[in-house]
């Protein structure tokens, strides 16, 4: 029984194709990680990451595997079922770390909190007057408050004197023939 052997002339072609697809190694690793994450999600919630994204966007209960069973991909949530993707931005935010669970301030401030937005409309509330700057303290008791000094007009810049040139530079080329 003989096995199939490629001629040696195909070796540069195979190596060349492998070098041209060198960047495909990273997507292979990313794909493997994605499959692992989707496997964990399927075990925990019977949904893949794509199903979770479709559920968040459509605000329905979506699972793409239902199409293989002849059912609709997305269905309405059951009555009284809480939306698992809803976030209440007015509640304190919970953070889990190695030090334990901590709670931070809500993502949305209270109504009486100062505006912290780039939107100009947020800053149209009643302006608070800024405090007057404090007068400087001097060691001399009889000193009068400093009066603003008027800036003196700037003196015009001195110009360089022009140098008169009487002699021409000699030509580098050949001299013109006499007529």
Backbone torsions as a table, in degrees:
resi	resn	phi	psi	omega
1	UNK	NA	128.3	-179.0
2	UNK	-105.8	146.1	178.5
3	UNK	-98.8	156.8	-179.9
4	UNK	-75.6	129.9	179.3
5	UNK	-125.0	136.3	176.4
6	UNK	-81.8	140.6	175.3
7	UNK	-63.8	153.1	-177.4
8	UNK	-63.7	-20.2	179.9
9	UNK	-71.1	-16.9	177.9
10	UNK	-82.9	-13.9	-178.2
11	UNK	-58.9	-47.7	178.4
12	UNK	-62.5	-33.5	179.0
13	UNK	-66.3	-43.6	-179.6
14	UNK	-66.6	-43.9	179.7
15	UNK	-66.1	-40.0	179.0
16	UNK	-62.9	-42.5	177.7
17	UNK	-65.3	-37.1	178.0
18	UNK	-65.2	-37.4	178.6
19	UNK	-71.8	-33.6	179.1
20	UNK	-69.3	-27.8	-179.4
21	UNK	-102.6	28.0	-178.9
22	UNK	-62.9	-29.5	-179.2
23	UNK	-77.3	-5.6	-179.1
24	UNK	-78.5	-5.2	178.9
25	UNK	-70.6	-38.5	179.6
26	UNK	-67.0	-46.7	177.9
27	UNK	-61.8	-29.6	177.4
28	UNK	-64.3	-42.4	178.3
29	UNK	-67.4	-38.7	179.1
30	UNK	-66.8	-39.8	178.3
31	UNK	-63.3	-42.1	178.3
32	UNK	-62.3	-41.9	177.2
33	UNK	-64.8	-37.4	178.4
34	UNK	-65.3	-42.0	177.4
35	UNK	-63.2	-39.4	179.0
36	UNK	-64.9	-43.1	179.2
37	UNK	-65.7	-42.3	178.8
38	UNK	-65.0	-35.0	177.0
39	UNK	-63.5	-43.3	177.7
40	UNK	-64.3	-40.5	178.0
41	UNK	-66.5	-37.5	179.2
42	UNK	-64.5	-39.5	178.8
43	UNK	-66.6	-41.4	-174.7
44	UNK	-79.1	-36.7	-171.0
45	UNK	-136.3	6.9	-177.5
46	UNK	58.7	25.4	177.9
47	UNK	-138.4	146.9	174.9
48	UNK	-89.1	177.2	179.2
49	UNK	-64.5	-34.2	177.1
50	UNK	-65.9	-39.0	178.0
51	UNK	-63.6	-41.5	178.8
52	UNK	-63.9	-42.1	179.3
53	UNK	-64.3	-43.9	178.4
54	UNK	-62.9	-37.0	178.5
55	UNK	-67.6	-39.6	179.3
56	UNK	-65.5	-42.8	-176.1
57	UNK	-71.7	-43.4	-174.7
58	UNK	-86.6	-10.1	-176.8
59	UNK	58.3	30.8	176.8
60	UNK	-128.1	176.2	176.4
61	UNK	-92.9	106.8	-175.1
62	UNK	-115.4	141.2	172.9
63	UNK	-150.5	119.4	-174.4
64	UNK	-69.7	-20.9	-179.6
65	UNK	-69.7	-17.0	-179.3
66	UNK	-64.2	-24.9	-179.6
67	UNK	-64.2	-28.6	178.8
68	UNK	-74.5	-17.7	177.6
69	UNK	-99.8	6.0	178.7
70	UNK	78.4	20.7	179.5
71	UNK	-107.5	170.1	175.8
72	UNK	-71.2	145.0	-179.6
73	UNK	-67.8	-46.5	-178.7
74	UNK	-113.3	135.9	176.6
75	UNK	-131.2	158.3	179.8
76	UNK	-66.7	148.9	176.8
77	UNK	-69.4	151.7	179.6
78	UNK	-65.7	153.0	-179.6
79	UNK	-58.5	133.5	177.5
80	UNK	80.0	-5.2	179.2
81	UNK	-75.4	133.7	-179.6
82	UNK	-78.1	140.6	176.9
83	UNK	-72.4	114.8	-176.8
84	UNK	-70.0	-12.8	-177.5
85	UNK	-101.3	-1.2	179.7
86	UNK	-73.9	134.9	179.2
87	UNK	-119.9	127.5	176.2
88	UNK	-93.2	106.9	-175.8
89	UNK	-76.8	-6.2	178.7
90	UNK	-93.4	-6.8	178.2
91	UNK	-91.6	153.0	175.5
92	UNK	-60.1	146.0	-177.4
93	UNK	-91.6	131.0	-178.2
94	UNK	-93.3	131.9	177.7
95	UNK	-124.1	127.5	178.2
96	UNK	-105.1	128.4	179.4
97	UNK	-142.6	-174.9	179.8
98	UNK	-64.1	-27.8	-178.6
99	UNK	-81.8	-4.9	-178.1
100	UNK	117.9	-169.1	-178.9
101	UNK	-92.6	129.7	176.9
102	UNK	-123.7	155.4	178.7
103	UNK	-117.8	131.0	179.8
104	UNK	-106.9	174.9	-180.0
105	UNK	-66.4	157.8	178.6
106	UNK	-62.4	155.7	-179.9
107	UNK	-72.5	-25.6	175.7
108	UNK	-107.0	132.6	-178.0
109	UNK	-75.3	164.9	176.8
110	UNK	-66.5	160.1	-177.7
111	UNK	-60.8	-29.3	-178.4
112	UNK	-92.0	5.1	179.2
113	UNK	-73.9	150.2	179.5
114	UNK	-65.7	153.4	-178.4
115	UNK	-66.8	134.5	177.2
116	UNK	-135.6	63.5	-174.7
117	UNK	-138.5	157.0	175.5
118	UNK	-86.6	-6.0	-179.4
119	UNK	-76.4	129.6	-177.4
120	UNK	-65.1	-29.2	-179.0
121	UNK	-65.5	-25.8	-179.3
122	UNK	-69.9	-20.2	-176.0
123	UNK	-100.7	9.0	-177.2
124	UNK	-87.1	12.2	177.3
125	UNK	-71.4	175.5	-176.0
126	UNK	-61.4	124.8	-178.6
127	UNK	-72.8	143.0	176.9
128	UNK	-93.3	135.3	-179.8
129	UNK	-67.6	137.8	179.4
130	UNK	-79.0	144.2	-179.3
131	UNK	-68.3	148.1	179.5
132	UNK	-68.8	143.7	178.8
133	UNK	-65.8	143.2	-178.8
134	UNK	-72.3	145.5	177.7
135	UNK	-73.3	142.9	179.4
136	UNK	-68.4	144.1	179.9
137	UNK	-92.8	128.8	179.4
138	UNK	-116.6	158.6	-179.7
139	UNK	-80.8	-20.8	-178.0
140	UNK	-88.9	125.1	-175.6
141	UNK	-73.2	-33.2	-176.4
142	UNK	-89.1	5.7	-176.1
143	UNK	-67.7	139.5	177.5
144	UNK	-88.3	153.9	179.1
145	UNK	-59.8	143.8	-177.1
146	UNK	-68.0	132.4	177.1
147	UNK	-94.9	143.3	178.2
148	UNK	-64.4	134.3	-178.4
149	UNK	-91.6	128.8	178.4
150	UNK	-71.8	135.3	-179.4
151	UNK	-71.7	131.4	178.4
152	UNK	-74.8	145.1	178.5
153	UNK	-63.7	142.2	-178.4
154	UNK	-69.3	139.7	179.0
155	UNK	-73.2	141.9	178.8
156	UNK	-65.7	148.1	-179.5
157	UNK	-70.8	143.2	177.8
158	UNK	-75.0	136.8	179.4
159	UNK	-95.5	149.4	177.1
160	UNK	-74.5	144.6	177.4
161	UNK	-74.9	142.4	178.7
162	UNK	-77.6	138.2	179.4
163	UNK	-94.6	128.5	178.6
164	UNK	-80.7	131.4	179.2
165	UNK	-111.3	118.7	-177.5
166	UNK	-100.7	-29.0	-175.5
167	UNK	-101.3	140.1	176.2
168	UNK	-86.9	151.8	176.8
169	UNK	-75.1	146.2	178.1
170	UNK	-69.4	150.1	-179.8
171	UNK	-75.4	144.1	178.7
172	UNK	-84.1	-23.8	-177.7
173	UNK	-81.7	-175.7	178.8
174	UNK	-72.8	149.7	-180.0
175	UNK	-72.7	147.6	180.0
176	UNK	-71.2	142.6	179.9
177	UNK	-67.8	148.6	-179.7
178	UNK	-72.6	146.1	-179.9
179	UNK	-79.7	NA	NA
